[in-house]
């Protein structure tokens, strides 16, 4: 099992996970470490897709994460192939830390 942590230091879409081989995402945490509500968009991008961070890849849209709270995505497991990506963008820089837990399948 592997864990990656990424601080979103801008409002641009940021890669928070890049699959190596076939991997399953077991859980994702979107942690707001500020005293302000942030919104996030989450994208799952196939390595063959040239439309990075487009509406066609969005799995969560305008997800509100209140001050000092964490949103947990754990209901469904996402299976990614080699070089598939998960990107997250926030409306405020330095608001969210994203933790992704994965396992090779």
N, C-alpha and C positions, 0 to 999 in steps of 0.2 A: 504494500500500500504506500502511496506517495501523497504528500501534502505540499501544495504551493500557496504562497501568500503574496498578494499584490496590492500595493497602495495605489489608488487612482489619483495621480498627482496632476491631472488635467481633466478637462471636460471632453476630450477626444476619446473615441473608442480605444480601449486598451486590451491587448491580449492577456488573459489571465490563465489560460491553459492551452498548450500546444501538444496534441497527442503524439506519442512515439509508439508506433505499432498500434494494436487495437487495445483501447483502454475504456473502462467504465467509470463514469463519474458517480460516486456514491453519495456525495453531499457537497453542497456549496453554501458558504456563509457570506452574507453581505452585511458587514458590520459598520454602522455609522458611529464614528468616534467623536462626533462634534455635538454641539448644542443646537444645531439647526436641522430641520427635516431636509433630506435629500431625495431625489428621484433617480432611478436607475433603469437603463435598458440593457437586456441581456440577449446576446446573439450566439447561435450555434452555427458554425460555418463549415461546410463541406470543403475539403481541400481542392476539389475541382471547381468550386464556385468563385467567380471573379467579382462578385458583388458583396464584398466584405462589409459588414455592418449595415446591411440594407433591411428594409421592412420585411423582405422575404425570408430573412434569417432570424428575425426577432422571435424570442420565446417568452420574454417578459417585457412589457411596455409600460413606461412611466410608473414603475414600482416605487411607492412611497415608503421610505424607511425613516421613521421618526428619530429624533435626537437620542443618542446613546442607546440605540436599539439594534438588534440583529435580525435579519430575515434569513430563514433557513429553507433551502431548496433540497428536499430529500424524498419526495413522494415517488418520483419516477427516476429510474437510472437511465443515464444517457450513455450509449455505446458510441465511441468515436473511433474512426480509422486513422491511420498514420497521417499526420499533418492537418487533421481537422482542428478547428480552433473554437475556443469560447472567448468572446470579447464582452466587455462591460463598459458602458459609458455612464457617467453621472452628470447631473446638472451643476454640481459645485465641485471644484478641484479640492483635493485633500480632505474629502468628506468620508469616503468609503475605503475599507480594506476588504478584499475578497480572498477567502480561503477555499481552495478546491481540494477535495480528497478523491483520489482515484486508485484504481487497481487494474493491473494488466489482465486481459482475458484471453 
